[in-house]
Amino acid sequence: MEPKTLYIGYHLLLIMPIINDNIKSLSESEVRIIAELEFNNKYYFTREDISSYFNSKSKLNYTIHRLISKKRILKLSRNKYYLIPIKAPKGKWVDRAFIIADEIFNGENYYIGGWASANYWNLSNQVPMKIEIYTNKRNGKLKVLNTEFIFRKTTQKRIDSAVKKELNGHSFKILNKKESEKWIKLRNF
């Protein structure tokens, strides 16, 4: 088989036919979108970020649906998606839970609390299996990659008292240390 030539902006990519199973089932346009996002290190993206590849909203929706069903992207919120990189072995990939939480809420109206904040501030050695996110927007649960997020309602005042921290060049909001100490005291018997 001959290699395929794919242009991403001004960059030329040769896609060899022996490329791993991760992209075998992808169409040329799906590979182009994924390659462009990956090339630009844009693993979190919105519909608007890829809308220029489509001439209709229905084609955009169809492609997003296909990429979700092929497990190449994950839906984080109504308009936010996470790209599983082509280099991911067998489509398995992990990102930091705090960064995913920030991306779900576009950096607004939330904070990370519970055992995750206690662990972050070294108040507990317990590594949480679930991340509690306090927000005024939604309730419920969401599983992204191997992390379960639990959404709990809170007030805007408590959200405003959260502190902004940074991890791998990406900011996130977390319950401040003083409030985390109060929270953990209520849990210790």
trRosetta pair geometry for C-beta under 8 A, 3 or more apart (Angstrom, degrees):
i j d omega theta_ij theta_ji phi_ij phi_ji
1 17 3.6 54 93 -40 134 170
2 17 7.4 89 65 -33 25 122
3 14 4.6 24 152 180 141 100
3 15 6.1 158 -169 72 84 42
3 16 5.0 -40 -107 -98 104 52
3 17 6.7 -129 -93 -20 50 77
4 14 7.3 150 75 -161 43 52
4 15 4.5 -17 61 59 96 104
4 17 7.8 104 -13 -67 88 74
4 28 7.3 -129 170 -115 153 108
5 12 6.6 -28 -162 -163 96 98
5 13 7.5 142 -160 78 47 51
5 14 6.2 -27 -101 -105 61 66
5 15 7.7 -165 -76 17 13 81
6 12 7.6 135 75 -162 47 50
6 13 4.6 -26 69 67 97 100
6 14 7.7 166 23 -93 80 18
6 15 5.6 45 -5 -18 122 114
6 28 7.3 -166 -103 -162 112 91
6 31 6.7 -91 -115 115 160 115
6 32 6.1 -153 -166 -92 119 83
6 35 6.6 87 125 45 140 168
7 10 7.7 -22 -170 -131 99 14
7 11 7.1 145 -160 77 56 46
7 12 5.9 -28 -103 -102 69 61
7 13 7.6 178 -87 21 20 77
8 11 4.8 -24 69 67 88 102
8 13 6.0 38 -2 -11 110 117
8 32 6.8 177 -91 -154 86 73
8 35 5.4 -122 -77 119 141 112
8 36 5.0 -173 -148 -87 111 76
8 39 5.6 130 136 -2 151 162
9 36 7.3 121 -23 -125 92 99
9 39 7.9 -152 14 109 117 149
11 39 6.7 177 60 -154 157 152
13 35 6.2 -107 7 -169 169 149
15 19 6.1 -41 -173 -28 81 144
15 23 7.7 -103 -158 115 124 147
15 31 6.8 25 -101 166 158 150
16 19 5.5 136 71 -44 77 84
19 22 7.6 -82 146 54 96 85
19 23 5.5 -19 120 54 129 117
19 24 7.5 -178 88 -64 88 69
20 23 7.0 83 74 17 69 82
20 24 7.8 -104 120 -31 41 95
21 24 5.3 -40 -146 1 48 123
21 90 7.2 16 72 -107 118 62
22 72 8.0 114 179 -104 85 95
22 86 5.5 139 116 -160 133 61
22 87 7.9 -143 56 -54 170 7
22 88 6.6 138 -121 66 145 76
22 90 7.2 -137 -77 -100 91 17
22 91 6.0 161 -122 -61 91 74
23 26 4.7 -53 -160 25 68 125
23 31 5.7 70 -163 -104 123 107
23 34 7.7 -159 -110 75 110 150
23 86 5.7 8 -55 -140 119 110
25 70 5.9 -169 100 -134 122 124
26 30 4.2 -131 -168 93 96 123
26 31 4.9 121 120 -57 127 83
26 34 7.1 -49 -155 8 157 141
26 70 6.9 125 -82 158 78 164
26 72 6.9 77 -90 -71 119 156
27 30 4.6 96 52 6 77 103
27 31 7.0 -141 93 -4 40 86
27 66 7.9 16 3 131 114 153
28 31 5.7 -54 -148 37 31 112
28 32 6.3 37 151 -24 64 105
29 32 5.4 -49 -148 33 34 117
29 33 6.5 36 154 -19 65 102
29 53 6.6 134 -171 171 103 122
29 63 7.0 -83 114 -118 117 135
30 33 5.8 -52 -150 35 32 110
30 34 6.3 27 155 -13 66 109
30 63 6.5 -172 -89 -157 87 101
30 66 6.9 -97 -90 105 136 121
30 67 6.2 173 -143 -81 114 99
30 70 7.9 45 -177 45 155 157
30 72 7.2 88 175 72 117 167
31 34 5.8 -58 -143 43 30 108
31 35 5.8 31 158 -21 67 111
31 86 8.0 57 -139 -93 78 136
32 35 5.9 -55 -141 38 24 110
32 36 6.3 25 158 -20 61 108
32 53 7.1 155 103 -131 116 132
33 36 5.9 -57 -149 35 26 110
33 37 6.4 22 156 -15 63 108
33 50 5.4 42 -147 -142 117 126
33 53 5.7 -48 -86 -46 103 173
33 63 7.3 110 -10 161 163 136
33 67 7.9 -83 88 -78 136 146
34 37 5.9 -57 -148 39 30 109
34 38 6.1 25 156 -15 66 111
34 67 7.8 171 -67 -130 107 127
34 72 6.3 -68 -93 173 135 129
34 83 6.5 154 -135 -155 78 120
34 86 6.0 109 140 -53 126 103
35 38 5.8 -59 -143 43 28 109
35 39 5.9 34 157 -25 65 109
35 86 7.2 10 -83 -22 68 143
36 39 5.7 -51 -141 34 27 114
36 40 6.5 8 161 -1 61 111
37 40 6.2 -72 -151 49 26 99
37 42 4.7 -101 -157 75 73 96
37 43 7.1 112 153 -88 107 33
37 45 5.9 -79 -129 -37 126 149
37 49 7.5 74 -103 138 103 126
37 50 7.4 -30 -63 -78 115 110
37 83 5.2 170 124 -72 141 165
38 41 7.3 28 -172 -79 35 34
38 42 7.8 -97 -58 45 19 66
38 43 7.6 51 -102 -81 59 75
38 83 6.8 -144 -66 135 78 144
38 85 5.6 105 -114 -132 120 88
38 86 6.2 -58 -52 8 166 99
38 87 7.9 137 -155 -2 142 98
42 45 5.3 66 147 -73 107 107
42 49 6.7 -168 158 -174 144 145
42 83 7.4 71 105 8 63 141
43 82 6.2 16 152 -159 85 71
43 83 4.8 -127 -147 52 57 97
43 85 7.0 -47 -109 -58 109 92
43 95 7.2 160 127 -83 146 145
44 76 7.5 -9 -138 1 98 155
44 80 6.6 -4 -173 -171 95 101
44 81 7.4 162 -153 83 50 45
44 82 5.8 -21 -99 -102 68 69
44 83 7.6 -131 -61 8 24 85
44 103 4.5 -115 -131 -141 151 138
45 49 4.1 -110 -167 64 104 154
45 50 6.5 71 146 -28 137 101
45 80 7.6 157 85 -151 28 58
45 81 5.7 -26 68 64 76 92
45 83 6.5 41 9 -33 113 110
46 49 5.0 116 54 -7 66 100
46 79 5.1 19 -147 149 99 95
46 80 5.9 -39 -93 -96 76 57
46 81 7.3 146 -102 16 25 84
47 50 6.7 -80 -161 49 35 88
47 51 5.9 56 148 -59 73 101
47 60 6.3 77 -162 163 102 131
47 64 7.1 -35 -106 -70 92 148
47 79 5.6 -82 3 -155 103 85
47 81 8.0 95 -57 -7 60 117
48 51 5.4 -33 -136 -2 35 124
48 79 7.9 26 -7 178 91 119
50 53 5.5 -30 176 16 77 119
50 54 7.6 54 133 -5 80 105
50 60 7.2 145 103 -140 96 100
50 63 8.0 -129 133 101 134 133
51 54 6.1 -75 -161 45 48 101
51 60 5.9 -3 -117 -107 69 145
53 60 7.8 124 73 -100 87 84
53 63 7.9 -79 102 71 123 173
54 57 7.5 113 122 -85 133 20
54 59 4.4 179 -150 91 116 111
54 60 4.3 -156 46 -62 167 84
54 63 7.0 -146 -76 9 129 137
55 59 6.7 41 49 30 62 146
56 59 4.8 94 64 5 87 100
56 60 7.1 -149 99 -4 49 87
57 60 5.4 -54 -152 37 37 116
57 61 6.2 38 152 -19 69 105
58 61 5.6 -51 -145 38 32 112
58 62 6.2 35 154 -22 65 107
59 62 5.6 -51 -143 37 31 114
59 63 6.3 30 157 -18 64 106
60 63 6.0 -59 -149 37 27 107
60 64 6.4 25 155 -16 63 108
61 64 5.8 -56 -147 38 30 110
61 65 6.2 33 154 -21 65 107
62 65 5.7 -55 -150 36 29 114
62 66 6.4 28 153 -18 64 106
63 66 5.6 -53 -146 37 33 111
63 67 6.3 30 156 -17 66 106
64 67 5.9 -56 -145 39 30 109
64 68 6.4 32 154 -19 64 105
64 73 7.1 -68 -151 70 69 145
64 81 7.2 -133 -145 -73 107 153
65 68 5.8 -57 -151 35 29 111
65 69 6.4 23 155 -14 65 109
66 69 5.8 -57 -145 41 31 108
66 70 6.1 22 157 -11 66 111
67 70 5.7 -57 -139 45 31 106
67 72 4.5 -81 -164 66 83 109
67 73 4.5 36 133 15 115 109
68 71 7.5 28 177 -78 33 33
68 72 7.8 -87 -64 49 20 69
68 73 5.8 -57 -77 75 61 86
68 74 7.3 102 -126 -110 81 28
68 75 6.1 7 -112 -31 129 101
71 74 7.9 18 -150 -69 60 79
71 84 6.6 3 148 18 70 157
71 91 5.0 60 115 178 116 145
72 83 7.2 -14 153 -151 75 66
72 84 5.4 -134 -158 51 37 103
72 91 7.1 -88 -86 -128 52 108
73 81 4.7 10 175 176 123 123
73 82 6.4 153 -162 75 69 45
73 83 5.5 -31 -105 -101 86 50
73 84 6.6 -146 -80 6 31 82
74 81 6.6 152 75 -161 43 69
74 82 4.5 -12 56 55 98 102
74 84 7.0 87 -19 -41 93 97
74 144 5.9 117 146 -143 147 86
74 145 7.1 -94 -40 -48 169 69
75 80 7.7 108 -166 83 55 56
75 81 5.8 -39 -104 -105 48 79
76 80 4.4 -53 68 103 111 102
76 81 6.3 179 7 -101 91 21
76 82 5.6 89 -45 -25 114 99
76 100 7.1 -153 -124 -169 125 84
76 103 6.0 -31 168 116 168 101
76 104 4.8 -133 168 -101 108 72
76 142 7.8 82 -153 160 51 148
76 144 6.4 31 -108 -104 80 140
77 80 4.3 37 42 34 96 107
77 104 5.3 128 -46 -161 111 65
77 105 7.6 131 -64 -73 150 36
77 106 7.9 -84 41 -29 158 92
80 103 6.2 170 171 156 140 87
80 104 6.7 176 82 -123 145 35
80 106 7.0 -155 -69 -62 142 89
82 95 7.2 -133 -160 15 135 145
82 100 7.1 -10 -83 -124 148 95
82 103 7.2 92 -80 117 101 151
82 144 7.0 84 16 -165 151 119
82 145 8.0 -70 106 -42 153 102
84 88 5.2 -70 171 22 89 159
84 91 5.6 38 146 -159 150 70
84 93 4.9 171 -142 16 82 135
85 88 4.9 128 67 -30 76 94
85 93 6.2 127 26 -101 85 150
88 91 5.7 56 106 -132 119 18
88 92 5.9 -173 168 63 106 38
88 93 4.1 -63 -120 -61 134 107
89 92 5.9 -26 80 48 75 96
93 145 6.7 -91 88 -118 65 120
94 145 5.6 129 -115 174 57 145
94 146 6.6 -27 -107 22 103 110
95 99 5.7 -91 152 76 108 123
95 100 5.7 127 92 -56 111 100
95 145 6.7 168 27 -25 76 159
96 99 4.4 79 74 8 98 107
96 100 6.9 -169 92 -9 50 85
96 167 5.9 -138 132 129 165 137
96 168 6.7 163 -3 15 146 132
96 170 7.8 163 61 63 129 132
97 100 5.5 -54 -147 37 35 113
97 101 6.3 40 153 -23 67 103
97 116 7.3 -113 105 -132 133 137
97 131 4.9 175 163 -52 131 149
97 147 4.6 179 -104 -142 109 163
97 149 7.7 168 -164 -79 102 94
98 101 5.6 -49 -149 33 32 115
98 102 6.6 33 152 -18 62 103
98 112 6.1 -58 -121 -41 86 162
98 116 7.6 163 -78 171 91 128
98 120 7.9 90 -80 -93 139 133
98 131 7.7 -164 -75 -140 54 146
98 167 5.6 82 81 22 132 153
98 172 4.4 -156 164 34 99 177
98 174 7.3 -26 -136 -68 122 113
99 102 5.7 -52 -151 35 34 111
99 103 6.4 31 152 -17 65 107
99 167 6.3 -121 -56 82 96 116
99 168 7.1 -35 -67 57 138 117
99 170 4.8 48 -119 102 106 149
99 172 6.5 -107 -83 -60 41 124
100 103 5.7 -59 -149 39 31 111
100 104 6.4 41 152 -29 66 101
100 144 5.4 175 -178 100 143 146
100 145 7.4 -125 -87 15 156 118
100 147 6.7 141 57 67 153 141
100 149 7.6 -138 113 -58 114 132
101 104 5.7 -48 -151 24 31 115
101 105 7.0 -2 161 9 62 106
101 110 6.9 -153 163 131 96 141
101 112 5.7 75 119 -76 166 108
101 131 6.1 -115 -68 136 129 143
101 133 5.4 -175 -147 -92 117 128
101 149 6.4 160 -97 -119 89 131
101 172 6.3 68 76 -146 104 123
102 105 6.6 -79 -156 52 29 89
102 107 5.5 27 -175 -85 93 63
102 110 7.8 -170 -108 76 45 126
102 170 6.6 167 66 155 151 106
102 171 6.7 156 -139 98 155 57
102 172 4.2 -113 -57 -106 124 82
102 173 7.1 130 -102 9 93 74
103 106 7.2 29 -161 -77 34 39
104 110 7.7 44 84 -23 98 172
104 133 7.5 -8 73 -156 139 174
104 142 7.4 144 -127 77 145 156
104 144 7.8 -137 -71 -34 120 155
104 149 7.2 161 -30 143 168 176
105 108 5.7 -142 149 60 94 54
105 109 6.0 -141 -173 69 123 76
105 110 4.1 -164 -34 -2 176 137
105 133 7.6 -176 -32 178 131 136
105 135 6.5 -154 -103 -108 138 135
105 137 7.2 163 -123 26 103 149
107 171 6.9 54 -127 87 114 103
107 173 7.6 116 -159 -20 57 107
109 135 5.7 68 136 -151 85 90
109 136 5.7 -89 -171 40 110 91
109 137 5.7 91 124 -33 131 113
109 156 7.6 -46 -127 -116 87 81
109 159 5.9 -5 -146 -167 46 157
110 133 5.4 -7 -168 -180 119 104
110 134 6.6 146 -158 79 61 49
110 135 4.3 -21 -100 -88 83 100
110 137 7.4 -49 -68 18 95 117
110 159 6.7 -11 -54 -133 7 112
110 173 6.2 141 92 63 68 125
111 117 7.9 33 148 -77 98 135
111 133 7.4 166 82 -155 29 63
111 134 5.4 -14 59 58 79 99
111 135 7.9 166 18 -71 52 61
111 154 8.0 -53 39 60 98 152
111 158 7.5 -124 30 136 132 84
111 159 5.8 178 -14 -133 105 60
111 162 3.4 -155 -100 -98 142 153
111 173 4.3 -88 -107 127 74 104
111 174 5.9 132 -172 -124 92 12
111 175 5.5 115 139 -59 127 61
112 116 5.2 -77 167 102 111 129
112 117 5.7 157 115 -63 82 92
112 120 7.6 87 104 -19 125 149
112 131 6.3 -44 -141 -176 106 104
112 132 7.1 115 -163 79 59 60
112 133 6.0 -37 -101 -102 59 69
112 134 7.8 164 -105 16 10 81
112 172 6.6 19 -9 153 125 118
112 173 6.8 150 4 93 77 58
112 174 4.6 -30 58 -110 97 75
112 175 6.8 -110 89 -6 53 79
113 116 7.1 81 89 57 18 95
113 117 5.0 -30 -137 -6 35 135
113 132 5.2 -61 74 100 77 110
113 133 7.5 132 21 -117 80 20
113 134 5.0 31 3 -15 130 118
113 152 7.8 -74 55 52 125 127
113 174 7.5 152 -72 -162 47 61
113 175 4.3 72 -106 -34 81 131
113 180 7.5 -162 -145 -98 71 82
113 183 6.8 -169 -177 -109 102 167
114 117 6.3 111 53 18 39 93
114 118 7.1 -76 135 -1 37 101
114 128 6.8 87 118 -108 108 154
114 130 8.0 -35 117 99 154 87
114 131 7.6 154 63 -166 125 38
114 132 3.3 84 -3 30 141 136
114 150 7.9 46 -19 64 164 117
114 183 7.3 -126 -102 162 28 143
115 118 5.3 -55 -143 41 39 115
115 119 6.0 40 157 -21 70 105
115 124 6.3 -81 -151 81 78 154
115 126 5.6 -68 -161 102 122 116
115 128 3.9 140 97 -78 116 116
115 130 8.0 79 47 67 119 72
115 132 7.3 102 25 4 71 113
116 119 5.9 -54 -147 37 27 110
116 120 6.3 33 151 -24 62 107
116 128 4.8 -76 -65 31 71 147
116 131 4.9 44 -58 -130 152 76
116 132 6.4 -170 14 33 112 74
116 174 7.8 -123 118 -133 97 108
117 120 5.3 -49 -145 33 35 117
117 121 6.3 19 160 -5 67 107
117 174 5.1 156 -113 -177 98 99
117 175 4.2 16 -144 45 167 105
117 180 4.6 -137 130 -106 110 121
117 183 7.3 57 78 56 122 152
118 121 6.3 -65 -147 47 26 98
118 123 4.4 -91 -162 73 76 110
118 124 4.1 36 135 8 114 119
118 126 7.4 18 97 57 121 100
118 180 5.4 174 -84 -178 59 107
118 183 6.8 -126 -66 90 107 113
118 184 4.8 116 -118 -75 129 121
119 122 7.5 28 -176 -82 34 29
119 123 7.5 -87 -60 50 21 71
119 124 5.3 -61 -74 74 62 93
119 125 7.5 68 -120 -152 85 10
119 126 6.3 -109 -77 79 107 60
119 127 6.0 96 -130 -108 152 46
119 128 6.2 -138 -7 -10 140 93
120 165 7.8 162 176 46 135 167
120 174 5.9 -71 85 -167 165 157
120 180 7.8 -113 62 -121 95 162
121 177 4.7 150 -135 -117 141 87
121 180 5.0 131 21 90 149 156
121 181 7.7 -96 116 -53 149 77
123 177 7.8 156 -46 -154 123 79
123 180 5.8 172 7 134 153 110
123 181 6.2 -154 -117 -93 145 64
123 184 5.1 -160 141 -16 130 165
124 184 6.2 -161 -48 -125 112 135
128 131 6.3 118 109 -81 132 52
128 132 7.8 -95 -170 -5 157 84
129 148 7.1 22 136 36 78 107
130 147 7.7 131 -125 -175 40 69
130 148 4.6 -40 -116 83 89 102
130 149 7.3 156 -169 -100 77 17
130 150 5.4 41 162 -14 123 112
131 147 6.1 17 -2 174 115 116
131 148 7.3 169 23 88 71 49
131 149 5.1 -28 70 -110 98 69
131 150 7.1 176 83 22 44 73
132 149 8.0 142 -100 -163 17 59
132 150 5.1 -29 -107 70 65 103
132 152 6.1 2 -169 2 99 121
133 149 5.6 6 -2 -172 121 106
133 150 7.0 163 23 77 72 47
133 151 5.3 -28 74 -105 98 64
133 152 7.1 160 81 24 45 73
134 151 8.0 139 -100 -161 21 54
134 152 5.2 -34 -104 75 68 94
134 153 7.6 25 -156 136 71 9
134 154 4.1 25 178 -6 111 138
134 158 6.7 -61 137 117 141 125
134 159 7.0 -154 113 -84 99 80
134 175 7.6 65 21 -66 133 106
135 138 6.1 8 89 38 131 67
135 151 5.9 -35 31 -158 116 100
135 152 7.5 126 27 69 66 45
135 153 7.0 -56 79 -112 57 42
135 154 6.8 97 34 32 13 91
135 159 7.2 63 -125 -96 42 126
136 153 6.5 64 -119 -153 44 76
136 154 6.4 -87 -66 71 72 58
136 155 6.9 42 -85 -145 116 18
136 156 5.7 -14 -37 -66 154 72
136 159 6.5 -79 -17 -31 105 143
137 151 7.9 -71 77 -171 82 134
138 151 5.0 -4 100 146 87 156
139 151 5.5 -179 -143 100 23 100
139 152 6.9 38 -123 -116 76 30
139 153 5.8 -36 -73 -37 96 96
140 150 7.9 -146 115 -150 30 52
140 151 5.4 11 54 46 59 113
141 148 6.1 -11 -168 -174 110 100
141 149 6.7 153 -157 82 56 56
141 150 5.5 -21 -102 -104 82 63
141 151 7.1 -159 -77 13 31 81
142 148 7.5 157 82 -157 39 55
142 149 4.8 -11 61 58 88 106
142 151 7.2 46 0 -24 101 110
143 147 7.1 167 -152 86 60 40
143 148 5.0 -28 -98 -101 81 72
143 149 7.5 -177 -85 18 30 72
144 147 5.8 -19 68 65 77 90
144 149 6.6 18 11 -8 105 115
154 158 4.7 -82 161 70 122 137
154 159 6.4 142 97 -49 113 85
155 158 5.0 98 61 7 81 97
155 159 7.1 -141 102 -3 46 88
156 159 5.3 -54 -148 37 38 115
156 160 6.1 41 153 -22 69 105
157 160 5.8 -55 -149 35 28 111
157 161 6.7 26 152 -20 62 106
158 161 5.7 -55 -150 33 35 111
158 162 7.4 54 149 -39 61 89
159 162 6.0 -37 -168 0 39 116
159 173 7.7 36 -167 145 74 151
161 176 6.3 -85 149 -3 86 121
161 179 6.9 103 125 -40 125 149
162 173 4.4 64 127 174 135 105
162 174 6.2 160 -167 74 103 21
162 175 5.9 -63 -115 -91 87 35
162 176 6.5 -168 -136 -34 34 77
163 173 7.1 159 79 -150 31 65
163 174 6.1 -30 64 65 80 75
163 175 7.9 24 20 133 84 14
163 176 4.8 96 -19 -92 110 81
163 177 8.0 -4 9 -14 145 74
164 171 5.4 6 -178 -174 103 120
164 172 7.4 162 -151 82 62 28
164 173 5.6 -37 -95 -95 64 71
165 171 6.9 156 84 -150 32 69
165 172 6.1 -25 65 64 81 77
165 173 7.8 138 19 -108 74 23
165 174 5.7 -11 12 17 121 118
166 169 6.8 6 180 -116 111 12
166 170 6.8 149 -155 72 71 31
166 171 5.0 -42 -95 -94 75 65
166 172 7.6 143 -102 17 28 71
167 170 5.9 -34 71 64 71 83
167 171 8.0 128 20 -109 67 20
167 172 6.4 -7 15 9 111 118
175 179 5.0 -112 176 92 102 117
175 180 5.0 131 107 -65 112 88
175 183 6.9 26 140 -13 158 147
176 179 5.1 83 61 17 81 103
176 180 6.8 -145 97 -9 37 92
177 180 5.4 -57 -144 37 32 114
177 181 6.4 37 155 -24 66 101
178 181 5.8 -51 -154 29 30 113
178 182 6.8 29 148 -15 62 102
179 182 5.5 -49 -151 35 38 113
179 183 6.3 43 149 -23 67 104
180 183 5.4 -50 -146 34 34 116
180 184 6.3 29 157 -16 66 105
181 184 6.1 -56 -145 38 29 105
181 185 6.4 34 154 -24 63 105
182 185 5.8 -55 -150 30 31 113
182 186 6.9 31 153 -20 62 103
183 186 6.0 -60 -163 30 32 111
183 187 7.0 19 147 -13 65 110
184 187 5.5 -61 -152 39 42 111
184 188 6.4 41 153 -25 73 103
185 188 6.0 -51 -142 30 33 108
